[in-house]
Structure formats: C-alpha cells, structure tokens
Amino acid sequence: MEKRGLKIYFIHSAKSDFNKNIYLPVLRSRVLANHTLVFPDSEANKERYHKDIMEEADVFVVELSNPDAGFNIELKSAIMLKKPILALAQKSLGYEEKYQRLLKNVIGYSTEEELRYFVETFAENYKDKVNGGKVDPTLILGVIN
C-alpha cells in the first residue's frame, strides 16, 4: 500500500555514491517516513521509464554535485513539469554555475544531518500545498453541523 503524503522524486548523478550519500540519509528520517520517497535507481524503479515516474511525483529533490548526461536529462524533465524543486549541493564538491541560473536557489550542505534537515523542511513546507502534482484548489470556508 502506498503512503500518504508527498511523492518525492530524487534526481542525482549516477556517478555519485547515491545509496550512501542520498538514499540512506533520507531513509533514516522519521519525518520523511510519512511520504513516498521515489529513488530512480532502486530495484523497484529500474525497469520503469524515468519520465513516467517523474510525472507521478509531487516534488523533486535534486542533488547537483558531480552531474552526468542522464542527470541533465532528468533535471530538464523536472523543470518542464513545473513542480517544486529543492536543489542541493555538497559544499565540498560544489556545482556548476549553470545550475544556479536554472534553479535560482541552490542550498549547500556538509553533513548527512544537513541534507536530511533540508529535505524534511522542504517536504513539510509542501505537504499541504501539493495534491498529485497540482495545487489543491479546495478552499474550506467553514463546516456545516
């Protein structure tokens, strides 16, 4: 059964140690356990086309350190879907300047705890604003007894 909450899709380079540096840190989060974490390189998703999985996502977390060609394709797809994006980069590695122009605000992190904190905060900020990739248009004015 699928979890309630956001579907958070993670975009990263295949050249990075994403299991150790991205997947494990966010899997250790109690806050993120309330959301569906979508890892494109997991066993469950490796046979699926990334664009199909991305369309189902509510938000994206992009790790900009050490990009490759596949990363750039996924990032372009995420931008074109016009869903909220959290852009992160390891302070020790940095990121290419072109990404700052594309994503506006890139947040640097140094530790696993910082990465987890930024993803948790992002998820909590969007959990009530996003519904299946769209802003929920429902406005509750009151309750009739």
DSSP file (Angstrom, degrees, kcal/mol; ACC not computed):
  #  RESIDUE AA STRUCTURE BP1 BP2  ACC     N-H-->O    O-->H-N    N-H-->O    O-->H-N    TCO  KAPPA ALPHA  PHI   PSI    X-CA   Y-CA   Z-CA
    1    1 A M              0   0    0      0, 0.0     2,-0.2     0, 0.0     0, 0.0   0.000 360.0 360.0 360.0 138.1    0.0    0.0    0.0
    2    2 A E        -     0   0    0      1,-0.1     2,-0.1    34,-0.0    34,-0.0  -0.510 360.0-115.5 -80.6 144.3    1.3    3.4   -0.9
    3    3 A K        -     0   0    0     -2,-0.2    33,-0.2     1,-0.1    -1,-0.1  -0.353  23.6-120.0 -74.1 155.0    1.9    6.0    1.8
    4    4 A R  S    S+     0   0    0     31,-0.1     2,-0.2    -2,-0.1    -1,-0.1  -0.296  75.1  57.1 -79.8 177.0    0.0    9.2    2.1
    5    5 A G  S    S-     0   0    0     30,-0.2    30,-0.2   122,-0.1     2,-0.1  -0.559  97.9 -20.1  95.6-164.6    1.9   12.5    1.9
    6    6 A L        -     0   0    0     -2,-0.2    30,-3.0   117,-0.1     2,-0.7  -0.398  49.6-130.8 -79.1 153.5    4.1   13.7   -1.0
    7    7 A K  E     -a   36   0A   0     28,-0.2    51,-2.5    49,-0.1    52,-1.8  -0.940  30.4-164.6 -99.0 110.5    5.7   11.6   -3.7
    8    8 A I  E     -ab  37  59A   0     28,-3.0    30,-3.5    -2,-0.7     2,-0.4  -0.878   2.5-160.6-105.2 115.0    9.3   12.9   -3.5
    9    9 A Y  E     -ab  38  60A   0     50,-2.3    52,-2.7    -2,-0.6     2,-0.5  -0.815   8.5-145.3 -98.5 131.0   11.5   12.0   -6.5
   10   10 A F  E     - b   0  61A   0     28,-2.3     2,-0.5    -2,-0.4    52,-0.2  -0.850  10.5-166.0-102.6 126.4   15.2   12.2   -6.1
   11   11 A I  E     + b   0  62A   0     50,-3.1    52,-2.8    -2,-0.5     2,-0.3  -0.938  25.6 141.5-111.2 130.3   17.4   13.3   -9.0
   12   12 A H        -     0   0    0     -2,-0.5     2,-0.2    50,-0.2    52,-0.1  -0.960  51.8 -81.1-157.6 168.9   21.2   12.7   -8.8
   13   13 A S    >   -     0   0    0     52,-0.4     3,-0.8    50,-0.4     5,-0.2  -0.529  25.3-138.7 -76.8 143.2   24.2   11.7  -10.8
   14   14 A A  T 3  S+     0   0    0      1,-0.2    -1,-0.1    -2,-0.2     4,-0.1   0.680 103.1  65.8 -72.0 -17.1   24.8    8.0  -11.5
   15   15 A K  T 3  S+     0   0    0     51,-0.4    -1,-0.2     2,-0.1     2,-0.1   0.677  88.9  82.9 -77.5 -17.6   28.5    8.8  -10.8
   16   16 A S  S <  S-     0   0    0     -3,-0.8     2,-1.7    50,-0.2     3,-0.2  -0.393  93.3-109.6 -84.7 164.0   27.8    9.6   -7.2
   17   17 A D     >  +     0   0    0      1,-0.2     4,-2.9    -2,-0.1     5,-0.3  -0.575  51.1 166.9 -87.1  71.8   27.5    7.2   -4.3
   18   18 A F  H  >> +     0   0    0     -2,-1.7     5,-2.7    -5,-0.2     4,-2.0   0.797  65.6  59.5 -65.2 -31.6   23.8    7.9   -4.1
   19   19 A N  I  4>S+     0   0    0     -3,-0.2     5,-2.6     3,-0.2    -1,-0.2   0.952 117.4  31.2 -60.1 -48.1   23.0    5.0   -1.8
   20   20 A K  I  45S+     0   0    0     -3,-0.3    -2,-0.2     3,-0.2    -1,-0.2   0.899 128.2  37.9 -76.7 -42.5   25.3    6.2    0.9
   21   21 A N  I  <5S+     0   0    0     -4,-2.9    -3,-0.2     3,-0.1    -2,-0.2   0.685 134.2   8.0 -90.4 -19.2   25.1   10.0    0.3
   22   22 A I  I  X5S+     0   0    0     -4,-2.0     4,-1.9    -5,-0.3     5,-0.2   0.680 123.6  46.6-125.3 -58.6   21.4   10.4   -0.5
   23   23 A Y  I  ><S+     0   0    0     -5,-2.7     4,-2.2     1,-0.2     5,-0.2   0.940 113.9  45.1 -61.7 -52.8   19.2    7.4   -0.1
   24   24 A L  H  ><S+     0   0    0     -5,-2.6     4,-1.3    -6,-0.3    -1,-0.2   0.917 111.0  52.9 -61.6 -45.0   20.4    6.2    3.3
   25   25 A P  H  4 S+     0   0    0      0, 0.0     3,-0.3     0, 0.0    -1,-0.2   0.916 114.6  41.2 -57.8 -42.3   20.3    9.7    4.9
   26   26 A V  H >< S+     0   0    0     -4,-1.9     3,-1.3     1,-0.2    -2,-0.2   0.822 109.5  58.5 -77.5 -27.9   16.7   10.3    3.9
   27   27 A L  H 3< S+     0   0    0     -4,-2.2    -1,-0.2     1,-0.2    -3,-0.1   0.741  99.3  60.9 -69.0 -21.0   15.6    6.8    4.7
   28   28 A R  T 3< S+     0   0    0     -4,-1.3     2,-0.4    -3,-0.3    -1,-0.2   0.484  84.3 105.8 -80.8  -3.0   16.8    7.4    8.3
   29   29 A S    <>  -     0   0    0     -3,-1.3     4,-0.5     1,-0.2    -3,-0.0  -0.646  54.5-163.0 -86.5 129.1   14.3   10.3    8.7
   30   30 A R  T  4 S+     0   0    0     -2,-0.4     3,-0.4     2,-0.2     4,-0.3   0.853  94.6  53.7 -72.3 -36.0   11.1    9.8   10.8
   31   31 A V  T >4 S+     0   0    0      1,-0.2     3,-1.4     2,-0.2    -1,-0.2   0.923 108.1  48.5 -64.2 -45.1    9.6   12.9    9.1
   32   32 A L  G >4 S+     0   0    0      1,-0.3     3,-1.8    -6,-0.2    -1,-0.2   0.630  91.3  79.6 -74.5 -12.4   10.1   11.6    5.6
   33   33 A A  G 3< S+     0   0    0     -4,-0.5    -1,-0.3    -3,-0.4    -2,-0.2   0.707  85.7  63.0 -64.7 -18.3    8.6    8.2    6.6
   34   34 A N  G <  S+     0   0    0     -3,-1.4     2,-0.3    -4,-0.3    -1,-0.3   0.436 102.2  61.1 -84.1  -0.3    5.3    9.9    6.1
   35   35 A H  S <  S-     0   0    0     -3,-1.8     2,-0.7   -30,-0.2   -28,-0.2  -0.803  90.2-106.9-123.2 163.0    6.0   10.5    2.4
   36   36 A T  E     -a    7   0A   0    -30,-3.0   -28,-3.0    -2,-0.3     2,-0.6  -0.842  32.3-154.9 -92.2 115.9    6.7    8.2   -0.6
   37   37 A L  E     -a    8   0A   0     -2,-0.7     2,-0.7   -30,-0.2   -28,-0.2  -0.824   4.8-157.2 -95.0 121.7   10.4    8.5   -1.5
   38   38 A V  E     -a    9   0A   0    -30,-3.5   -28,-2.3    -2,-0.6     3,-0.1  -0.879   9.1-173.9-107.0 111.2   11.0    7.7   -5.1
   39   39 A F    >   -     0   0    0     -2,-0.7     3,-1.9   -30,-0.2     6,-0.3  -0.911  13.3-155.9-105.1 111.8   14.5    6.6   -5.9
   40   40 A P  T 3  S+     0   0    0      0, 0.0     8,-0.1     0, 0.0    -1,-0.1   0.768  91.9  50.0 -61.7 -26.4   15.0    6.2   -9.7
   41   41 A D  T 3  S+     0   0    0     -3,-0.1     2,-0.1     3,-0.0     5,-0.1   0.226  85.8 113.8 -98.5  15.3   17.9    3.7   -9.3
   42   42 A S  S X> S-     0   0    0     -3,-1.9     4,-1.4     1,-0.1     3,-0.8  -0.406  81.6-109.4 -79.5 163.1   16.1    1.4   -6.8
   43   43 A E  T 34 S+     0   0    0      1,-0.2     4,-0.4     2,-0.2     3,-0.3   0.878 117.8  57.6 -58.0 -39.3   15.2   -2.1   -7.8
   44   44 A A  T 34 S+     0   0    0      1,-0.2    -1,-0.2     2,-0.1     3,-0.1   0.774 117.8  30.7 -64.7 -27.0   11.5   -1.2   -7.9
   45   45 A N  T X4 S+     0   0    0     -3,-0.8     3,-1.4    -6,-0.3    -1,-0.2   0.487  88.5  94.8-112.1  -4.7   12.1    1.5  -10.5
   46   46 A K  T 3< S+     0   0    0     -4,-1.4    -2,-0.1    -3,-0.3    -1,-0.1   0.743  90.3  46.7 -67.8 -20.2   15.0    0.4  -12.6
   47   47 A E  T 3  S+     0   0    0     -4,-0.4    -1,-0.3    -3,-0.1     2,-0.2   0.527  98.4  89.4 -93.4  -7.6   12.7   -1.1  -15.3
   48   48 A R  S <  S-     0   0    0     -3,-1.4     2,-0.3    -8,-0.1    -3,-0.0  -0.621  86.6-107.3 -92.5 150.3   10.4    1.9  -15.4
   49   49 A Y    >>  -     0   0    0     -2,-0.2     4,-1.6     1,-0.1     3,-0.8  -0.600  26.9-133.9 -74.6 129.2   10.9    4.8  -17.8
   50   50 A H  H 3> S+     0   0    0     -2,-0.3     4,-2.6     1,-0.3     5,-0.2   0.825 101.2  57.7 -60.3 -33.7   12.0    7.8  -15.7
   51   51 A K  H 3> S+     0   0    0      1,-0.2     4,-1.9     2,-0.2    -1,-0.3   0.872 104.8  51.8 -66.0 -35.0    9.6   10.3  -17.3
   52   52 A D  H <> S+     0   0    0     -3,-0.8     4,-0.9     2,-0.2    -1,-0.2   0.919 112.6  45.1 -65.1 -42.8    6.6    8.2  -16.3
   53   53 A I  H >X S+     0   0    0     -4,-1.6     4,-0.7     1,-0.2     3,-0.5   0.901 111.4  53.6 -66.9 -40.4    7.8    8.0  -12.7
   54   54 A M  H >< S+     0   0    0     -4,-2.6     3,-0.9     1,-0.2    -1,-0.2   0.867 101.8  57.7 -64.5 -37.0    8.5   11.8  -12.6
   55   55 A E  H 3< S+     0   0    0     -4,-1.9    -1,-0.2     1,-0.3    -2,-0.2   0.815 105.1  52.3 -63.6 -29.1    5.0   12.7  -13.8
   56   56 A E  H << S+     0   0    0     -4,-0.9    -1,-0.3    -3,-0.5    -2,-0.2   0.663  92.2  99.5 -79.0 -16.8    3.6   10.9  -10.8
   57   57 A A    <<  -     0   0    0     -3,-0.9   -49,-0.2    -4,-0.7     3,-0.1  -0.328  58.0-158.2 -72.8 151.6    5.9   12.8   -8.4
   58   58 A D  S    S+     0   0    0    -51,-2.5     2,-0.3     1,-0.3   -50,-0.2   0.806  76.6   4.5 -92.1 -39.4    4.7   15.8   -6.4
   59   59 A V  E     -b    8   0A   0    -52,-1.8   -50,-2.3    24,-0.1     2,-0.4  -0.917  67.5-133.2-142.3 164.7    8.1   17.4   -5.8
   60   60 A F  E     -bc   9  85A   0     24,-2.4    26,-2.7    -2,-0.3     2,-0.5  -0.959   3.0-158.8-125.1 142.1   11.7   16.9   -6.8
   61   61 A V  E     -bc  10  86A   0    -52,-2.7   -50,-3.1    -2,-0.4     2,-0.5  -0.988  18.2-164.2-115.8 121.3   14.9   16.9   -4.7
   62   62 A V  E     -bc  11  87A   0     24,-3.4    26,-3.3    -2,-0.5     2,-0.7  -0.921  11.7-159.9-112.2 124.7   17.9   17.5   -7.0
   63   63 A E  E     - c   0  88A   0    -52,-2.8   -50,-0.4    -2,-0.5    26,-0.2  -0.915  10.0-171.3-102.9 110.2   21.5   16.7   -5.8
   64   64 A L        +     0   0    0     24,-3.4    32,-0.3    -2,-0.7     2,-0.2   0.535  43.1 113.9 -84.8  -9.6   23.7   18.8   -8.1
   65   65 A S  S    S-     0   0    0     23,-0.3   -52,-0.4     1,-0.2    30,-0.1  -0.444  87.1  -1.1 -70.4 132.0   27.2   17.5   -7.2
   66   66 A N  S    S-     0   0    0     28,-0.2   -51,-0.4    -2,-0.2    -1,-0.2   0.931  85.6-162.1  63.5  54.1   29.0   15.6   -9.9
   67   67 A P        -     0   0    0      0, 0.0     2,-0.2     0, 0.0    -1,-0.1  -0.219   9.8-171.7 -69.8 157.2   26.4   15.7  -12.7
   68   68 A D     >  -     0   0    0    -56,-0.0     4,-2.0     1,-0.0     3,-0.0  -0.771  43.0 -85.9-134.2-177.9   26.4   13.4  -15.8
   69   69 A A  H  > S+     0   0    0     -2,-0.2     4,-1.8     1,-0.2     5,-0.1   0.900 125.9  50.5 -62.1 -43.5   24.3   13.3  -19.0
   70   70 A G  H  > S+     0   0    0      1,-0.2     4,-2.2     2,-0.2    -1,-0.2   0.878 108.1  54.2 -62.0 -37.9   21.5   11.3  -17.5
   71   71 A F  H  > S+     0   0    0      1,-0.2     4,-2.8     2,-0.2    -1,-0.2   0.934 106.4  51.4 -60.0 -47.5   21.2   13.7  -14.7
   72   72 A N  H  X S+     0   0    0     -4,-2.0     4,-2.2     1,-0.2    -1,-0.2   0.863 109.1  50.7 -61.6 -36.9   20.9   16.6  -17.1
   73   73 A I  H  X S+     0   0    0     -4,-1.8     4,-2.1     2,-0.2    -1,-0.2   0.931 112.5  45.9 -66.1 -45.9   18.0   14.9  -18.9
   74   74 A E  H  X S+     0   0    0     -4,-2.2     4,-2.4     2,-0.2    -2,-0.2   0.909 112.1  51.5 -63.6 -42.0   16.1   14.2  -15.7
   75   75 A L  H  X S+     0   0    0     -4,-2.8     4,-2.5     1,-0.2     5,-0.2   0.922 109.0  50.4 -61.9 -44.1   16.7   17.7  -14.5
   76   76 A K  H  X S+     0   0    0     -4,-2.2     4,-2.2     1,-0.2    -1,-0.2   0.916 110.6  50.1 -59.8 -43.1   15.3   19.2  -17.7
   77   77 A S  H  X S+     0   0    0     -4,-2.1     4,-1.4     1,-0.2    -1,-0.2   0.908 110.2  50.3 -61.7 -42.1   12.3   16.9  -17.4
   78   78 A A  H  X>S+     0   0    0     -4,-2.4     5,-0.8     1,-0.2     4,-0.6   0.914 110.4  49.0 -63.1 -43.6   11.7   18.1  -13.8
   79   79 A I  H ><5S+     0   0    0     -4,-2.5     3,-1.1     1,-0.2    -1,-0.2   0.902 109.5  52.4 -63.1 -41.0   11.9   21.7  -14.8
   80   80 A M  H 3<5S+     0   0    0     -4,-2.2    -1,-0.2     1,-0.2    -2,-0.2   0.779 101.8  60.0 -68.1 -26.2    9.5   21.2  -17.7
   81   81 A L  H 3<5S-     0   0    0     -4,-1.4    -1,-0.2    -3,-0.2    -2,-0.2   0.642  99.2-141.4 -75.5 -13.7    6.9   19.6  -15.3
   82   82 A K  T <<5 +     0   0    0     -3,-1.1    -3,-0.1    -4,-0.6    -2,-0.1   0.872  49.4 141.0  55.9  43.5    6.9   22.8  -13.3
   83   83 A K      < -     0   0    0     -5,-0.8    -1,-0.2     1,-0.1   -24,-0.1  -0.756  63.6 -75.2-107.8 160.6    6.7   21.2   -9.9
   84   84 A P        -     0   0    0      0, 0.0   -24,-2.4     0, 0.0     2,-0.4  -0.268  50.8-162.6 -58.4 138.6    8.5   22.4   -6.8
   85   85 A I  E     -c   60   0A   0    -26,-0.2     2,-0.6    18,-0.1   -24,-0.2  -0.988  14.5-159.1-128.7 129.7   12.3   21.6   -6.8
   86   86 A L  E     -c   61   0A   0    -26,-2.7   -24,-3.4    -2,-0.4     2,-0.5  -0.948  16.6-159.0-102.9 120.5   14.7   21.6   -3.9
   87   87 A A  E     +cd  62 106A   0     18,-0.6    20,-2.8    -2,-0.6     2,-0.3  -0.898  14.9 175.7-106.3 122.9   18.3   21.9   -5.3
   88   88 A L  E     -cd  63 107A   0    -26,-3.3   -24,-3.4    -2,-0.5     2,-0.3  -0.894   8.9-177.1-124.4 152.3   21.1   20.8   -3.0
   89   89 A A  E     - d   0 108A   0     18,-2.0    20,-2.0    -2,-0.3     2,-0.3  -0.985  33.8-110.0-148.6 140.5   24.9   20.5   -3.5
   90   90 A Q  E >>  - d   0 109A   0     -2,-0.3     4,-3.3     4,-0.3     3,-0.7  -0.530  25.0-140.3 -66.7 128.6   27.7   19.2   -1.3
   91   91 A K  T 34 S+     0   0    0     18,-2.7    -1,-0.2    -2,-0.3    19,-0.1   0.855 100.8  55.6 -60.2 -35.3   29.7   22.2   -0.1
   92   92 A S  T 34 S+     0   0    0     17,-0.4    -1,-0.2     1,-0.2    18,-0.1   0.778 119.7  30.7 -70.5 -25.8   33.0   20.3   -0.6
   93   93 A L  T <4 S-     0   0    0     -3,-0.7    -2,-0.2     1,-0.1    -1,-0.2   0.756  91.6-166.8-101.8 -32.1   32.2   19.5   -4.2
   94   94 A G     <  -     0   0    0     -4,-3.3    -4,-0.3   -29,-0.1     2,-0.3  -0.309  17.0-104.1  74.6-163.2   30.2   22.5   -5.3
   95   95 A Y        -     0   0    0    -30,-0.1     2,-0.2    -6,-0.1   -30,-0.1  -0.970  33.3 -80.6-157.6 163.7   28.2   22.6   -8.5
   96   96 A E    >>  -     0   0    0    -32,-0.3     3,-1.5    -2,-0.3     4,-0.6  -0.479  36.9-126.0 -74.4 142.1   28.3   24.1  -12.0
   97   97 A E  H >> S+     0   0    0      1,-0.3     4,-1.1     2,-0.2     3,-0.9   0.783 103.6  70.7 -59.7 -30.2   27.2   27.8  -12.2
   98   98 A K  H 3> S+     0   0    0      1,-0.3     4,-1.5     2,-0.2    -1,-0.3   0.818  92.4  59.0 -59.4 -29.3   24.7   27.0  -15.0
   99   99 A Y  H <> S+     0   0    0     -3,-1.5     4,-2.7     1,-0.2    -1,-0.3   0.824  97.2  59.5 -70.9 -29.9   22.5   25.2  -12.4
  100  100 A Q  H <X S+     0   0    0     -3,-0.9     4,-1.4    -4,-0.6    -1,-0.2   0.884 106.4  48.0 -64.2 -37.4   22.3   28.4  -10.3
  101  101 A R  H  < S+     0   0    0     -4,-1.1    -1,-0.2     2,-0.2    -2,-0.2   0.869 116.1  43.8 -70.3 -35.5   20.7   30.2  -13.3
  102  102 A L  H  < S+     0   0    0     -4,-1.5    -2,-0.2     1,-0.2    -1,-0.2   0.876 126.2  28.3 -74.9 -38.7   18.2   27.3  -13.9
  103  103 A L  H  < S-     0   0    0     -4,-2.7     2,-2.4     1,-0.1    -2,-0.2   0.438  84.0-152.3-109.9  -2.3   17.2   26.6  -10.3
  104  104 A K  S  < S+     0   0    0     -4,-1.4     2,-0.7    -5,-0.2    -1,-0.1  -0.377  76.5  45.6  66.8 -71.1   17.6   30.0   -8.6
  105  105 A N        -     0   0    0     -2,-2.4   -18,-0.6    -4,-0.0     2,-0.5  -0.882  64.2-178.9-114.0 107.1   18.3   28.9   -5.0
  106  106 A V  E     -d   87   0A   0     -2,-0.7     2,-0.5   -20,-0.1   -18,-0.2  -0.892  16.2-148.3-102.7 130.3   20.8   26.1   -4.5
  107  107 A I  E     -d   88   0A   0    -20,-2.8   -18,-2.0    -2,-0.5     2,-0.3  -0.849   7.2-144.5-102.4 129.2   21.4   25.1   -0.9
  108  108 A G  E     -d   89   0A   0     -2,-0.5     2,-0.3   -20,-0.2   -18,-0.2  -0.695  18.1-175.4 -90.4 143.5   24.8   23.8    0.2
  109  109 A Y  E     -d   90   0A   0    -20,-2.0   -18,-2.7    -2,-0.3   -17,-0.4  -0.967  19.9-173.7-136.4 154.3   25.2   21.1    2.8
  110  110 A S        +     0   0    0     -2,-0.3     2,-0.3   -20,-0.2    -1,-0.1   0.671  67.7  40.0-115.2 -30.0   28.1   19.4    4.5
  111  111 A T  S  > S-     0   0    0      1,-0.1     4,-2.2   -21,-0.0     5,-0.1  -0.761  78.6-111.9-124.7 165.6   26.7   16.6    6.6
  112  112 A E  H  > S+     0   0    0     -2,-0.3     4,-2.6     1,-0.2     5,-0.2   0.879 118.5  55.4 -59.4 -39.6   24.1   13.9    6.3
  113  113 A E  H  > S+     0   0    0      1,-0.2     4,-2.6     2,-0.2    -1,-0.2   0.893 106.9  49.0 -63.5 -41.0   22.1   15.7    9.0
  114  114 A E  H  > S+     0   0    0      2,-0.2     4,-2.5     1,-0.2     5,-0.2   0.924 111.0  49.8 -65.5 -44.1   22.0   18.9    7.0
  115  115 A L  H  X S+     0   0    0     -4,-2.2     4,-2.1     1,-0.2     5,-0.2   0.951 113.4  46.3 -57.1 -50.4   20.9   17.0    3.9
  116  116 A R  H  X S+     0   0    0     -4,-2.6     4,-2.9     1,-0.2     5,-0.2   0.909 111.0  52.7 -60.1 -44.7   18.1   15.3    5.8
  117  117 A Y  H  X S+     0   0    0     -4,-2.6     4,-2.7     1,-0.2     5,-0.2   0.923 109.9  47.7 -58.1 -46.9   17.1   18.6    7.5
  118  118 A F  H  X S+     0   0    0     -4,-2.5     4,-2.2     1,-0.2    -1,-0.2   0.896 114.3  46.0 -65.2 -39.9   16.7   20.4    4.2
  119  119 A V  H  X S+     0   0    0     -4,-2.1     4,-2.5    -5,-0.2    -1,-0.2   0.915 113.7  49.2 -68.8 -42.3   14.7   17.6    2.6
  120  120 A E  H  X S+     0   0    0     -4,-2.9     4,-2.6    -5,-0.2    -2,-0.2   0.928 112.4  47.5 -60.9 -46.0   12.5   17.3    5.7
  121  121 A T  H  X S+     0   0    0     -4,-2.7     4,-2.1    -5,-0.2    -2,-0.2   0.912 112.3  49.8 -63.1 -43.8   11.8   21.0    5.8
  122  122 A F  H  X S+     0   0    0     -4,-2.2     4,-1.4    -5,-0.2    -2,-0.2   0.930 112.5  47.2 -59.4 -48.0   11.1   21.1    2.0
  123  123 A A  H  X S+     0   0    0     -4,-2.5     4,-1.5     1,-0.2     3,-0.3   0.913 112.0  49.5 -62.5 -44.1    8.6   18.2    2.4
  124  124 A E  H  < S+     0   0    0     -4,-2.6     4,-0.4     1,-0.2    -1,-0.2   0.857 108.7  53.7 -65.3 -34.5    6.9   19.7    5.4
  125  125 A N  H  < S+     0   0    0     -4,-2.1    -1,-0.2     1,-0.2    -2,-0.2   0.817 119.1  33.7 -68.6 -30.1    6.5   23.1    3.5
  126  126 A Y  H >X S+     0   0    0     -4,-1.4     4,-1.4    -3,-0.3     3,-1.0   0.537  88.6  95.6-103.5  -8.0    4.8   21.4    0.5
  127  127 A K  T 3< S+     0   0    0     -4,-1.5    -1,-0.1     1,-0.3    -2,-0.1   0.803  96.6  33.4 -59.2 -31.5    2.8   18.6    2.1
  128  128 A D  T 34 S+     0   0    0     -4,-0.4    -1,-0.3    -3,-0.2     8,-0.2   0.505 116.2  56.8 -99.8  -5.8   -0.4   20.6    2.3
  129  129 A K  T <4 S+     0   0    0     -3,-1.0     7,-0.6     6,-0.1     2,-0.4   0.603  98.0  63.8 -99.9 -14.1    0.1   22.6   -0.8
  130  130 A V  E  <  +E  135   0B   0     -4,-1.4     2,-0.4     5,-0.2     5,-0.2  -0.923  50.6 177.6-120.6 136.9    0.5   19.9   -3.4
  131  131 A N  E >  S-E  134   0B   0      3,-3.2     3,-1.4    -2,-0.4  -125,-0.1  -0.871  78.8 -27.9-138.6 102.3   -2.0   17.2   -4.4
  132  132 A G  T 3  S-     0   0    0     -2,-0.4     3,-0.1     1,-0.3   -75,-0.1   0.850 125.9 -48.3  61.7  34.8   -1.0   14.8   -7.2
  133  133 A G  T 3  S+     0   0    0      1,-0.3     2,-0.3   -77,-0.0    -1,-0.3   0.409 125.6  91.3  87.3  -2.9    1.4   17.4   -8.7
  134  134 A K  E <  S-E  131   0B   0     -3,-1.4    -3,-3.2   -51,-0.0    -1,-0.3  -0.911  84.9-102.1-125.1 152.6   -1.2   20.2   -8.6
  135  135 A V  E     -E  130   0B   0     -2,-0.3    -5,-0.2    -5,-0.2    -6,-0.1  -0.544  44.6-111.9 -69.1 134.6   -2.0   22.8   -6.1
  136  136 A D        -     0   0    0     -7,-0.6    -1,-0.1    -2,-0.3    -4,-0.0  -0.571  26.3-162.6 -71.4 117.6   -5.2   21.8   -4.3
  137  137 A P        +     0   0    0      0, 0.0     2,-0.2     0, 0.0    -1,-0.2   0.516  50.3 118.4 -81.6  -3.4   -7.9   24.3   -5.3
  138  138 A T        -     0   0    0      1,-0.0     2,-0.5     2,-0.0    -2,-0.1  -0.443  44.0-168.2 -69.9 129.5  -10.2   23.5   -2.4
  139  139 A L        -     0   0    0     -2,-0.2     2,-0.7     0, 0.0    -1,-0.0  -0.975   9.6-151.5-118.8 116.7  -11.0   26.4   -0.1
  140  140 A I        +     0   0    0     -2,-0.5     3,-0.1     1,-0.2    -2,-0.0  -0.797  19.1 173.5 -92.8 115.0  -12.7   25.4    3.1
  141  141 A L        -     0   0    0     -2,-0.7     2,-0.3     1,-0.3    -1,-0.2   0.684  60.9 -45.6 -93.9 -21.9  -14.8   28.3    4.4
  142  142 A G        -     0   0    0      2,-0.0     2,-0.4     0, 0.0    -1,-0.3  -0.970  56.0 -91.9 171.4 179.6  -16.5   26.5    7.3
  143  143 A V        -     0   0    0     -2,-0.3     2,-0.5    -3,-0.1    -3,-0.0  -0.972  25.6-141.0-123.3 133.2  -18.2   23.4    8.5
  144  144 A I              0   0    0     -2,-0.4    -2,-0.0     1,-0.1     0, 0.0  -0.826 360.0 360.0 -93.6 126.5  -22.0   22.8    8.4
  145  145 A N              0   0    0     -2,-0.5    -1,-0.1     0, 0.0    -2,-0.0   0.418 360.0 360.0 -89.9 360.0  -23.2   21.0   11.5
